[in-house]
Amino acid sequence: MLLWLVIFLLLAALAALFGFTEIAVSFAQISRALFFLFILLLITLLLVALFSAPVAEDGPGTSNKTVLLAKIR
């Protein structure tokens, strides 16, 4: 989907180069909207990953199953 941002940016540059200013402005607005959408998605996914990361009790490299088995024994 990031490819669409680059495509609309290139189309805006080409339209501006050939003098089609109204079309260039439209493509630039679409690419700006996609950019902010990607930034919003990035922040959302980073926050979800930050608050839903599993925490092992026994340090790195141990899963919750190993910790649970060690407590049972």
Backbone as JSON, one array per atom type, in Angstrom:
{
  "sequence": "MLLWLVIFLLLAALAALFGFTEIAVSFAQISRALFFLFILLLITLLLVALFSAPVAEDGPGTSNKTVLLAKIR",
  "N": [[0.81, -1.19, 0.0], [2.05, 1.12, 0.51], [3.25, 1.58, -1.84], [1.31, 2.79, -3.41], [1.34, 5.39, -2.43], [3.82, 6.32, -3.35], [3.39, 6.1, -6.11], [1.27, 7.97, -6.56], [2.61, 10.26, -5.78], [4.63, 10.43, -7.72], [3.0, 10.7, -10.0], [1.86, 13.18, -9.45], [4.13, 14.81, -9.58], [4.85, 14.47, -12.28], [2.54, 15.47, -13.56], [2.65, 18.13, -12.72], [5.0, 18.87, -13.92], [4.33, 18.84, -16.62], [2.48, 20.84, -16.69], [-0.14, 20.5, -15.85], [-1.76, 21.67, -13.52], [-4.04, 21.48, -11.82], [-4.6, 18.75, -11.76], [-2.22, 17.87, -10.72], [-2.32, 18.97, -8.16], [-4.46, 17.53, -7.13], [-3.43, 14.88, -7.14], [-1.33, 15.29, -5.36], [-2.72, 15.89, -3.02], [-4.01, 13.45, -2.55], [-1.79, 11.8, -2.14], [-0.77, 13.01, 0.18], [-2.85, 12.51, 1.99], [-2.72, 9.72, 2.08], [-0.17, 9.44, 3.19], [-0.5, 10.5, 5.82], [-2.37, 8.67, 6.71], [-0.82, 6.33, 6.76], [1.04, 7.05, 8.73], [-0.66, 7.26, 10.94], [-1.54, 4.58, 11.1], [0.92, 3.36, 11.65], [1.59, 4.43, 14.19], [-0.58, 3.44, 15.66], [-0.23, 0.62, 15.41], [2.28, 0.35, 16.62], [1.68, 1.1, 19.25], [-0.15, -0.91, 19.94], [1.5, -3.15, 19.75], [3.31, -2.53, 21.74], [1.8, -2.56, 24.12], [0.77, -5.12, 24.17], [2.73, -6.99, 24.31], [4.14, -10.1, 25.18], [5.36, -10.99, 28.41], [8.02, -12.63, 29.77], [8.54, -14.43, 32.77], [10.89, -15.39, 33.75], [13.06, -14.25, 32.54], [14.81, -13.4, 29.45], [14.38, -15.54, 26.58], [12.94, -17.6, 27.65], [9.87, -19.23, 27.58], [6.41, -18.8, 28.53], [5.38, -21.3, 29.05], [7.59, -22.85, 29.82], [8.31, -21.61, 32.18], [6.03, -22.09, 33.69], [6.08, -24.9, 33.83], [8.42, -25.23, 35.29], [7.68, -24.16, 37.73], [5.76, -25.98, 38.57], [7.19, -28.35, 39.02]],
  "CA": [[0.0, 0.0, 0.0], [2.98, 2.25, 0.46], [3.53, 1.78, -3.26], [0.34, 3.76, -3.92], [1.82, 6.71, -2.05], [4.9, 6.68, -4.29], [2.79, 6.26, -7.44], [0.56, 9.25, -6.61], [3.61, 11.32, -5.69], [5.24, 10.54, -9.04], [2.01, 11.26, -10.92], [1.74, 14.62, -9.15], [5.32, 15.48, -10.11], [4.75, 14.47, -13.74], [1.48, 16.4, -13.97], [3.15, 19.49, -12.51], [6.04, 19.11, -14.93], [3.7, 19.11, -17.91], [1.61, 22.0, -16.6], [-1.5, 20.18, -15.41], [-1.66, 22.01, -12.1], [-5.18, 20.98, -11.05], [-4.4, 17.31, -11.59], [-1.07, 17.72, -9.82], [-2.8, 19.26, -6.8], [-5.29, 16.39, -6.71], [-2.54, 13.77, -6.82], [-0.58, 15.64, -4.15], [-3.63, 15.75, -1.87], [-4.19, 12.02, -2.32], [-0.56, 11.26, -1.53], [-0.69, 13.55, 1.54], [-3.81, 11.77, 2.81], [-2.16, 8.38, 2.29], [0.96, 9.57, 4.1], [-1.0, 10.62, 7.19], [-3.0, 7.4, 7.05], [0.26, 5.41, 7.1], [1.59, 7.48, 10.01], [-1.65, 6.87, 11.94], [-1.46, 3.12, 11.23], [2.19, 3.04, 12.29], [1.48, 4.74, 15.62], [-1.54, 2.49, 16.24], [0.38, -0.71, 15.51], [3.34, 0.41, 17.62], [1.05, 1.09, 20.57], [-0.71, -2.25, 20.16], [2.63, -4.06, 20.0], [3.92, -2.17, 23.01], [0.96, -2.93, 25.26], [0.35, -6.52, 24.14], [3.92, -7.85, 24.25], [4.2, -11.05, 26.29], [6.49, -10.79, 29.3], [8.44, -13.87, 30.42], [8.86, -14.16, 34.17], [12.2, -15.9, 34.1], [14.09, -13.62, 31.72], [14.69, -13.62, 28.0], [14.66, -16.89, 26.09], [12.06, -18.58, 28.26], [8.46, -18.97, 27.3], [5.56, -18.95, 29.71], [5.21, -22.72, 29.32], [8.75, -23.35, 30.58], [8.22, -21.05, 33.52], [4.94, -22.8, 34.34], [6.57, -26.25, 34.13], [9.43, -25.14, 36.34], [6.99, -23.9, 39.0], [5.05, -27.19, 38.96], [8.17, -29.31, 39.51]],
  "C": [[0.86, 1.26, 0.0], [3.37, 2.57, -0.99], [2.57, 2.8, -3.86], [0.76, 5.19, -3.59], [2.89, 7.19, -3.04], [4.34, 6.92, -5.69], [2.08, 7.61, -7.55], [1.52, 10.42, -6.52], [4.29, 11.53, -7.04], [4.27, 11.11, -10.07], [1.81, 12.75, -10.69], [2.93, 15.38, -9.72], [5.27, 15.55, -11.64], [3.68, 15.44, -14.24], [1.92, 17.84, -13.79], [4.19, 19.85, -13.55], [5.44, 19.48, -16.28], [2.65, 20.21, -17.86], [0.17, 21.72, -16.19], [-1.59, 20.41, -13.9], [-2.82, 21.46, -11.27], [-5.05, 19.49, -10.78], [-3.25, 17.06, -10.63], [-1.48, 17.97, -8.37], [-3.64, 18.1, -6.28], [-4.42, 15.2, -6.32], [-1.74, 14.05, -5.55], [-1.46, 15.51, -2.91], [-3.88, 14.28, -1.54], [-2.96, 11.43, -1.65], [-0.38, 11.78, -0.11], [-1.64, 12.8, 2.47], [-3.3, 10.36, 3.09], [-1.0, 8.42, 3.27], [0.49, 9.64, 5.55], [-1.73, 9.36, 7.64], [-1.94, 6.37, 7.47], [0.88, 5.77, 8.45], [0.64, 7.07, 11.14], [-1.62, 5.35, 12.17], [-0.18, 2.7, 11.94], [2.11, 3.28, 13.79], [0.54, 3.75, 16.31], [-0.92, 1.12, 16.43], [1.53, -0.74, 16.51], [2.77, 0.38, 19.04], [0.46, -0.27, 20.91], [0.41, -3.23, 20.48], [3.27, -3.77, 21.35], [3.12, -2.69, 24.19], [0.52, -4.39, 25.24], [1.54, -7.47, 24.05], [3.93, -8.81, 25.44], [5.48, -10.84, 27.11], [6.8, -12.13, 29.96], [8.87, -13.54, 31.84], [10.3, -14.5, 34.51], [13.32, -15.3, 33.25], [13.92, -13.95, 30.25], [15.02, -15.06, 27.63], [13.8, -17.96, 26.71], [10.63, -18.23, 27.92], [7.66, -19.16, 28.57], [5.34, -20.41, 30.07], [6.37, -23.27, 30.14], [8.72, -22.83, 32.0], [7.16, -21.79, 34.31], [5.38, -24.21, 34.73], [7.59, -26.23, 35.25], [8.77, -24.89, 37.69], [6.26, -25.15, 39.5], [6.02, -28.19, 39.58], [8.74, -28.8, 40.78]]
}
